[in-house]
């Protein structure tokens, strides 16, 4: 370990060029964005040598969080999302703040 590197609490080295793997080349197949209230969601369908995947990035005032869903799981993800949407529409809202 180089003297100015600190060990990560996750057991990984900090990002350095020594011994690191080259980044995977990703091709963007399709990308779209939606603004909901103060959040921006970017949906990007990509492909790399490992396969296709959907990257969903949430941006709130410059803070970004990302999840990646392998293409093999997109049907299950959609099914669960559709079920949550149906429940949201069908279930009466509760006024928890009152």
FENSULHU-V427168 format. One record per residue. N is the residue number from 1. SS is DSSP state (H for helix, E for strand, C for the rest). PHI is phi in radians with two decimals (none if undefined). PSI is psi in whole degrees, 0 to 359 (NA if undefined). Layout:
BEGIN
<<N & SS & PHI & PSI> <N & SS & PHI & PSI>>
END
This chain:
BEGIN
<<1 & C & none & 136> <2 & C & -1.25 & 145> <3 & C & -1.02 & 332> <4 & C & -1.60 & 3> <5 & C & -1.56 & 140> <6 & C & -1.95 & 142> <7 & C & -1.16 & 143> <8 & C & -1.40 & 147> <9 & C & -1.17 & 349> <10 & C & -1.70 & 4> <11 & C & 1.47 & 10> <12 & C & -1.88 & 153> <13 & C & -1.32 & 158> <14 & C & -1.16 & 164> <15 & C & -1.23 & 115> <16 & C & -2.54 & 166> <17 & C & -1.40 & 347> <18 & C & -1.36 & 114> <19 & C & 1.26 & 8> <20 & C & -1.49 & 153> <21 & C & -1.38 & 148> <22 & C & -1.18 & 147> <23 & C & -1.15 & 147> <24 & C & -1.29 & 140> <25 & C & -1.38 & 125> <26 & C & -1.99 & 135> <27 & E & -1.88 & 130> <28 & E & -1.46 & 125> <29 & E & -1.61 & 317> <30 & E & -2.76 & 146> <31 & E & -2.51 & 141> <32 & E & -2.63 & 160> <33 & E & -2.37 & 150> <34 & E & -2.42 & 139> <35 & E & -1.82 & 124> <36 & E & -2.25 & 112> <37 & C & 0.94 & 238> <38 & C & -1.67 & 10> <39 & E & -1.94 & 143> <40 & E & -2.00 & 129> <41 & E & -1.96 & 130> <42 & E & -2.01 & 123> <43 & E & -1.87 & 121> <44 & E & -2.27 & 118> <45 & E & -1.55 & 122> <46 & E & -2.24 & 169> <47 & E & -2.51 & 139> <48 & E & -2.41 & 181> <49 & C & -1.01 & 339> <50 & C & -1.44 & 342> <51 & E & 2.38 & 190> <52 & E & -1.60 & 153> <53 & E & -2.78 & 158> <54 & E & -1.86 & 125> <55 & E & -1.84 & 123> <56 & E & -1.97 & 119> <57 & E & -2.01 & 130> <58 & E & -1.84 & 128> <59 & E & -2.09 & 120> <60 & E & -2.20 & 106> <61 & C & 0.88 & 43> <62 & C & 1.55 & 350> <63 & E & -1.60 & 124> <64 & E & -2.01 & 138> <65 & E & -2.26 & 143> <66 & E & -2.34 & 142> <67 & E & -2.15 & 152> <68 & E & -2.19 & 129> <69 & E & -2.04 & 118> <70 & E & -1.04 & 144> <71 & H & -0.97 & 330> <72 & H & -1.14 & 343> <73 & H & -1.84 & 3> <74 & H & -1.14 & 322> <75 & H & -1.10 & 316> <76 & H & -1.13 & 320> <77 & H & -1.09 & 315> <78 & H & -1.10 & 317> <79 & H & -1.05 & 315> <80 & H & -1.16 & 319> <81 & H & -1.08 & 315> <82 & H & -1.06 & 320> <83 & H & -1.14 & 318> <84 & H & -1.13 & 320> <85 & H & -1.10 & 314> <86 & H & -1.05 & 315> <87 & H & -1.10 & 320> <88 & H & -1.09 & 322> <89 & H & -1.32 & 319> <90 & H & -1.41 & 326> <91 & C & -1.39 & 133> <92 & C & -1.17 & 142> <93 & C & -1.26 & 144> <94 & C & -1.86 & 138> <95 & C & -1.57 & 85> <96 & C & -1.28 & 338> <97 & C & -1.46 & 357> <98 & C & -1.82 & NA>>
END
